Amino acid sequence: MRLFRARSKFSSHSFVSGEGLSRYHVNCSNNSKDLRPAADILVNRAMEMRREIQDDAPLVILVGEHHKITSQKEFQHLVLARFLEAGVNFTFNVELPFNFLEMAHTIFPEELKYRICDFDYKGRAALSTYVGCFKPGNTPEAELDLMAFCYNSGLSVNFNDAARTGCFRYLDLNEPENKSFARKTWWFESGSHYVWNPNVMSHRNRTMVSRALKHARRAPVIIQQAGADHIFGSEISKYDYKHSLCAQFKAAGAHVLPVFMTSKLNICGINLIPVEAFTDLSRSVIIDGLNEEFFDRQGRPLSETASAQTPEELIHSIHKASSNEISFTDIAGNKEHYYNVALRDAEEVCYRAKLSLLRSRVYPAYAAA
């Protein structure tokens, strides 16, 4: 009862921390760059849940991030490194469009449009293309550091958001699943296929759930990274809990461990979570107080109390505060190498795709199978 009485007093425009709402809450504000206390709680709770699971359903760890905050990217870097070190069999799913690879390259056969990712085993080509040919708009150095770690570690990574157009802000309505959903909803006629539209958000979450489960291939642990609003929904943005990743993974039969990282800077705390999610919230890992410094795409600090002059300096300081359990990958200094790796990986995917297409033409029964 205490949780719901407290919730009734919240204003969505006033930050509320996660203090007292979960056994798995941690406040990192005393040393906001030290990622270890938060990683300890998450990894220990995940291992505990995995041991308790009696059926074949996977454990899904939902990591809700604020895309611009460097420390939250590096937190994921540390958690993935910890799971790797422990020998956990897991997949890492990222809130990026599944058609990213074919948006970036023009070499793929048109007959297999929207299916190219099926030939990208472990997501290697998508990862190397993202690292070697793309500069993200949000905290690019930390984002690319995380992706380079995934690539160099051989992780199985899946870009599993709904297909988008080249600007990333709109759904690609030529993609069959998007088109089918659009025809059933009012926004098809209005042209409102903006990715943050509440109807679109629910469709994107469904897409991420289905693609994450398909990609896992019976891996016992699935890690899904997404923006904080995807995890439980959002009061202020009118994203319903029932359409959230948490609710939809549970409906699909998975065991779910949500990870909610708050942000005072974005006034994003418990104040934004729909009341229907509070039962799940009480069993979640809630992380307050991580460092909130970030830089824009040009490398300029966007904080009045910036402790670092460059994005790389901030990342190094976070690693140092975390006892250097993880290390920084210098993408900018090795751009040509990563660019060439991206081209090579894309060509390998193209070869597999064309070979599959040839087999389907020569052996129709093969295609049917």
HELIX and SHEET records of a PDB file:
HELIX    1   1 ARG A    2  ARG A    7  1                                   6    
HELIX    2   2 SER A   29  ASN A   31  5                                   3    
HELIX    3   3 ARG A   36  GLU A   52  1                                  17    
HELIX    4   4 THR A   70  GLU A   85  1                                  16    
HELIX    5   5 PHE A  100  ALA A  104  1                                   5    
HELIX    6   6 GLU A  110  LEU A  112  5                                   3    
HELIX    7   7 ILE A  116  PHE A  119  5                                   4    
HELIX    8   8 TYR A  121  GLY A  123  5                                   3    
HELIX    9   9 ARG A  124  CYS A  133  1                                  10    
HELIX   10  10 PRO A  140  ASN A  152  1                                  13    
HELIX   11  11 PRO A  176  ARG A  183  1                                   8    
HELIX   12  12 TRP A  187  SER A  190  1                                   4    
HELIX   13  13 PRO A  198  ALA A  216  1                                  19    
HELIX   14  14 ALA A  228  PHE A  232  1                                   5    
HELIX   15  15 TYR A  241  HIS A  243  5                                   3    
HELIX   16  16 LEU A  245  ALA A  251  1                                   7    
HELIX   17  17 ILE A  270  LEU A  272  5                                   3    
HELIX   18  18 VAL A  275  ALA A  277  5                                   3    
HELIX   19  19 PHE A  278  LEU A  281  1                                   4    
HELIX   20  20 PRO A  311  ALA A  321  1                                  11    
HELIX   21  21 ALA A  332  ASN A  334  5                                   3    
HELIX   22  22 LYS A  335  VAL A  362  1                                  28    
HELIX   23  23 PRO A  364  ALA A  368  1                                   5    
SHEET    1   A 7 TYR A  24  ASN A  27  0                                        
SHEET    2   A 7 VAL A 285  ASP A 288  1                                        
SHEET    3   A 7 HIS A 255  MET A 261  1                                        
SHEET    4   A 7 LEU A  59  GLU A  65  1                                        
SHEET    5   A 7 VAL A 221  GLY A 227  1                                        
SHEET    6   A 7 PHE A  90  PRO A  97  1                                        
SHEET    7   A 7 SER A 156  ASP A 161  1                                        
END                                                                             
